[in-house]
């Protein structure tokens, strides 16, 4: 399944919706998309509801996006991870690192 990403703004935040498979082939594209999103707003949510596969390259891209946000006084969170993607985020600790606060 092909990697896709869409970005839009809602309620003062940037939402990046990922779908398909995020792996080594899509790592550079993911990094570019997340850096642009961080540049566009103070809070970025990465919606993973339609992402079916995430490997270490994708995890690295998410963490890299998080670090870019923090360096600029911003935040990047993930939401709606399920199945194998949620499992990868949980076992790597990235799910906890990028968990949105309960009030959002």
VOKOL-593580 format. One record per atom (N, C-alpha, C, CB): x, y, z; atom name. Coordinates in steps of 0.02 Angstrom, whole numbers. Glycine has a CB too. Layout:
BEGIN
NODE        X        Y        Z   zalum
NODE        X        Y        Z      CA
...
end
This chain:
BEGIN
NODE        X        Y        Z   zalum
NODE       42      -59        0       N
NODE        0        0        0      CA
NODE       45       62        0       C
NODE      -48        0       62      CB
NODE       29      109      -39       N
NODE       68      169      -50      CA
NODE       61      218        9       C
NODE       47      203     -114      CB
NODE      115      255       24       N
NODE      114      306       76      CA
NODE       83      371       49       C
NODE      186      320      101      CB
NODE       36      398       87       N
NODE        4      461       69      CA
NODE        3      506      130       C
NODE      -69      449       43      CB
NODE        5      571      118       N
NODE        1      619      173      CA
NODE      -38      680      149       C
NODE       72      640      197      CB
NODE      -82      703      192       N
NODE     -120      764      179      CA
NODE     -114      810      240       C
NODE     -195      748      163      CB
NODE     -109      874      227       N
NODE     -102      923      281      CA
NODE     -158      974      276       C
NODE      -33      957      279      CB
NODE     -188      990      333       N
NODE     -238     1043      335      CA
NODE     -237     1075      404       C
NODE     -309     1015      318      CB
NODE     -270     1132      410       N
NODE     -274     1168      473      CA
NODE     -345     1163      501       C
NODE     -253     1242      465      CB
NODE     -348     1152      566       N
NODE     -414     1150      600      CA
NODE     -405     1177      671       C
NODE     -444     1077      601      CB
NODE     -449     1221      690       N
NODE     -451     1248      759      CA
NODE     -382     1269      784       C
NODE     -480     1197      806      CB
NODE     -344     1305      743       N
NODE     -280     1331      765      CA
NODE     -224     1281      769       C
NODE     -287     1362      830      CB
NODE     -232     1224      738       N
NODE     -179     1173      737      CA
NODE     -172     1145      667       C
NODE     -194     1117      787      CB
NODE     -114     1119      654       N
NODE     -100     1087      590      CA
NODE     -110     1012      599       C
NODE      -27     1103      564      CB
NODE     -147      981      554       N
NODE     -159      909      557      CA
NODE     -129      877      495       C
NODE     -236      893      562      CB
NODE      -86      829      506       N
NODE      -55      790      452      CA
NODE      -86      720      456       C
NODE       24      788      458      CB
NODE     -121      700      404       N
NODE     -152      635      402      CA
NODE     -110      589      359       C
NODE     -226      639      375      CB
NODE      -87      534      388       N
NODE      -45      486      353      CA
NODE      -87      424      337       C
NODE       17      467      394      CB
NODE      -74      394      279       N
NODE     -108      332      262      CA
NODE      -60      287      223       C
NODE     -171      345      220      CB
NODE      -77      223      224       N
NODE      -36      174      188      CA
NODE       20      146      230       C
NODE       -7      205      125      CB
NODE       80      144      202       N
NODE      138      115      235      CA
NODE      194      166      239       C
NODE      162       53      198      CB
NODE      219      176      299       N
NODE      273      224      311      CA
NODE      337      184      326       C
NODE      256      274      369      CB
NODE      383      184      279       N
NODE      444      145      286      CA
NODE      503      184      257       C
NODE      437       77      250      CB
NODE      558      150      245       N
NODE      618      183      220      CA
NODE      606      223      157       C
NODE      672      131      208      CB
NODE      564      198      113       N
NODE      550      233       50      CA
NODE      515      300       61       C
NODE      507      189        5      CB
NODE      478      307      115       N
NODE      440      368      127      CA
NODE      471      413      181       C
NODE      370      351      146      CB
NODE      527      393      209       N
NODE      557      429      266      CA
NODE      572      502      249       C
NODE      621      395      287      CB
NODE      604      515      194       N
NODE      621      585      176      CA
NODE      559      626      164       C
NODE      665      586      113      CB
NODE      509      598      133       N
NODE      446      634      121      CA
NODE      412      649      187       C
NODE      400      593       75      CB
NODE      410      600      233       N
NODE      380      611      298      CA
NODE      416      668      335       C
NODE      382      547      340      CB
NODE      482      666      335       N
NODE      520      718      369      CA
NODE      505      787      340       C
NODE      595      704      365      CB
NODE      503      791      275       N
NODE      488      855      242      CA
NODE      419      881      260       C
NODE      495      848      166      CB
NODE      370      836      259       N
NODE      301      854      275      CA
NODE      296      878      347       C
NODE      254      795      263      CB
NODE      327      842      393       N
NODE      323      861      463      CA
NODE      359      927      478       C
NODE      352      806      507      CB
NODE      416      938      446       N
NODE      452     1002      455      CA
NODE      409     1060      429       C
NODE      521     1001      419      CB
NODE      378     1051      373       N
NODE      334     1103      346      CA
NODE      275     1116      392       C
NODE      308     1084      276      CB
NODE      247     1063      420       N
NODE      191     1070      466      CA
NODE      212     1108      529       C
NODE      162     1001      484      CB
NODE      270     1092      555       N
NODE      296     1126      614      CA
NODE      307     1200      599       C
NODE      362     1094      638      CB
NODE      330     1215      540       N
NODE      340     1285      520      CA
NODE      274     1323      514       C
NODE      378     1288      454      CB
NODE      219     1286      503       N
NODE      154     1317      489      CA
NODE      112     1333      550       C
NODE      116     1273      444      CB
NODE      126     1303      606       N
NODE       84     1314      664      CA
NODE      116     1293      729       C
NODE       19     1279      656      CB
NODE       88     1315      786       N
NODE      118     1300      851      CA
NODE      108     1229      875       C
NODE       90     1347      901      CB
NODE       55     1196      849       N
NODE       39     1127      870      CA
NODE       24     1086      807       C
NODE      -21     1125      920      CB
NODE       56     1028      803       N
NODE       45      983      747      CA
NODE       20      917      774       C
NODE      111      973      706      CB
NODE      -35      893      745       N
NODE      -61      827      760      CA
NODE      -50      783      698       C
NODE     -137      829      780      CB
NODE      -21      725      709       N
NODE      -11      677      655      CA
NODE      -63      622      666       C
NODE       63      648      654      CB
NODE     -111      619      621       N
NODE     -165      571      625      CA
NODE     -145      506      590       C
NODE     -231      599      594      CB
NODE     -144      452      628       N
NODE     -120      388      603      CA
NODE     -175      337      592       C
NODE      -69      359      651      CB
NODE     -238      358      592       N
NODE     -294      312      587      CA
NODE     -291      269      524       C
NODE     -359      350      587      CB
NODE     -266      296      469       N
NODE     -264      259      406      CA
NODE     -195      233      388       C
NODE     -290      302      350      CB
NODE     -149      237      436       N
NODE      -81      211      425      CA
NODE      -81      137      447       C
NODE      -27      252      466      CB
NODE      -61       93      402       N
NODE      -65       21      415      CA
NODE        2      -11      431       C
NODE      -95      -13      356      CB
NODE       57       25      417       N
NODE      123       -2      429      CA
NODE      170       54      447       C
NODE      150      -42      367      CB
NODE      211       44      498       N
NODE      260       93      520      CA
NODE      323       55      541       C
NODE      233      138      578      CB
NODE      379       68      509       N
NODE      441       36      530      CA
NODE      486       86      565       C
NODE      478        5      469      CB
NODE      547       66      580       N
NODE      593      109      618      CA
NODE      608      175      581       C
NODE      658       73      632      CB
NODE      606      174      515       N
NODE      617      236      477      CA
NODE      561      285      489       C
NODE      623      220      402      CB
NODE      500      261      491       N
NODE      443      304      506      CA
NODE      444      329      577       C
NODE      378      267      493      CB
NODE      463      286      624       N
NODE      469      307      694      CA
NODE      522      362      699       C
NODE      489      246      739      CB
NODE      577      352      664       N
NODE      630      403      664      CA
NODE      604      469      637       C
NODE      690      379      622      CB
NODE      565      467      584       N
NODE      537      528      555      CA
NODE      491      564      604       C
NODE      499      512      492      CB
NODE      451      527      642       N
NODE      407      557      692      CA
NODE      447      589      748       C
NODE      359      504      721      CB
NODE      498      554      771       N
NODE      540      581      825      CA
NODE      578      642      800       C
NODE      590      527      850      CB
NODE      602      640      739       N
NODE      637      698      710      CA
NODE      589      758      706       C
NODE      664      680      639      CB
NODE      527      746      686       N
NODE      478      799      684      CA
NODE      464      828      753       C
NODE      413      774      653      CB
NODE      461      784      803       N
NODE      452      805      873      CA
NODE      510      851      894       C
NODE      448      743      919      CB
NODE      571      830      880       N
NODE      629      870      900      CA
NODE      629      938      864       C
NODE      694      833      884      CB
NODE      610      939      801       N
NODE      606     1003      765      CA
NODE      554     1049      798       C
NODE      587      991      691      CB
NODE      498     1020      818       N
NODE      446     1060      851      CA
NODE      472     1088      917       C
NODE      382     1017      863      CB
NODE      502     1046      958       N
NODE      527     1068     1023      CA
NODE      580     1122     1016       C
NODE      556     1008     1062      CB
NODE      624     1114      968       N
NODE      677     1165      957      CA
NODE      647     1234      942       C
NODE      723     1144      899      CB
NODE      587     1234      913       N
NODE      554     1296      894      CA
NODE      499     1317      942       C
NODE      526     1290      824      CB
NODE      497     1286     1002       N
NODE      447     1303     1051      CA
NODE      377     1281     1033       C
NODE      447     1376     1063      CB
NODE      372     1229      993       N
NODE      308     1203      970      CA
NODE      299     1131      993       C
NODE      303     1207      893      CB
NODE      243     1100      975       N
NODE      229     1031      995      CA
NODE      205      990      935       C
NODE      178     1029     1051      CB
NODE      222      926      936       N
NODE      198      879      886      CA
NODE      172      818      923       C
NODE      256      860      835      CB
NODE      111      798      907       N
NODE       79      741      939      CA
NODE       54      692      885       C
NODE       20      764      984      CB
NODE       46      629      905       N
NODE       13      580      862      CA
NODE      -54      563      892       C
NODE       57      516      853      CB
NODE     -101      544      849       N
NODE     -167      523      872      CA
NODE     -194      469      827       C
NODE     -216      583      875      CB
NODE     -241      430      854       N
NODE     -278      379      817      CA
NODE     -236      322      790       C
NODE     -314      411      761      CB
NODE     -181      306      823       N
NODE     -142      248      801      CA
NODE     -180      185      820       C
NODE      -71      248      833      CB
NODE     -178      135      777       N
NODE     -211       72      791      CA
NODE     -170       13      768       C
NODE     -280       71      759      CB
NODE     -189      -45      789       N
NODE     -158     -107      766      CA
NODE      -82     -109      772       C
NODE     -176     -119      696      CB
NODE      -51     -131      718       N
NODE       22     -139      717      CA
NODE       58      -72      727       C
NODE       45     -170      651      CB
NODE       29      -18      702       N
NODE       60       48      710      CA
NODE       61       68      784       C
NODE       22      102      668      CB
NODE        6       58      819       N
NODE        3       73      891      CA
NODE       53       29      929       C
NODE      -68       63      918      CB
NODE       58      -33      908       N
NODE      105      -79      941      CA
NODE      177      -54      934       C
NODE       98     -150      912      CB
NODE      196      -35      874       N
NODE      264       -9      862      CA
NODE      277       53      904       C
NODE      275        7      787      CB
NODE      229       98      906       N
NODE      237      159      946      CA
NODE      243      142     1021       C
NODE      178      207      935      CB
NODE      204       94     1043       N
NODE      207       75     1114      CA
NODE      273       42     1133       C
NODE      150       28     1130      CB
NODE      296       -6     1093       N
NODE      357      -41     1112      CA
NODE      420        2     1106       C
NODE      366     -103     1069      CB
NODE      417       54     1065       N
NODE      474       99     1059      CA
NODE      471      157     1108       C
NODE      478      127      988      CB
NODE      414      166     1142       N
NODE      406      222     1188      CA
NODE      386      287     1154       C
NODE      470      233     1225      CB
NODE      382      286     1088       N
NODE      365      346     1050      CA
NODE      291      364     1060       C
NODE      380      336      975      CB
NODE      250      315     1071       N
NODE      179      329     1084      CA
NODE      170      372     1145       C
NODE      140      264     1092      CB
NODE      207      357     1197       N
NODE      205      397     1258      CA
NODE      236      465     1248       C
NODE      240      360     1316      CB
NODE      292      468     1213       N
NODE      327      531     1199      CA
NODE      282      580     1162       C
NODE      390      518     1160      CB
NODE      243      555     1114       N
NODE      204      598     1070      CA
NODE      130      598     1087       C
NODE      213      576     1000      CB
NODE      112      573     1146       N
NODE       41      572     1167      CA
NODE       18      642     1182       C
NODE       30      526     1228      CB
NODE      -40      660     1154       N
NODE      -68      726     1166      CA
NODE      -95      731     1237       C
NODE     -125      741     1115      CB
NODE      -92      790     1266       N
NODE     -122      799     1332      CA
NODE     -197      785     1331       C
NODE     -108      870     1359      CB
NODE     -224      763     1386       N
NODE     -294      744     1389      CA
NODE     -341      801     1372       C
NODE     -311      718     1457      CB
NODE     -322      862     1384       N
NODE     -366      919     1372      CA
NODE     -371      937     1298       C
NODE     -341      980     1410      CB
NODE     -328      911     1254       N
NODE     -333      927     1183      CA
NODE     -381      881     1152       C
NODE     -265      921     1148      CB
end
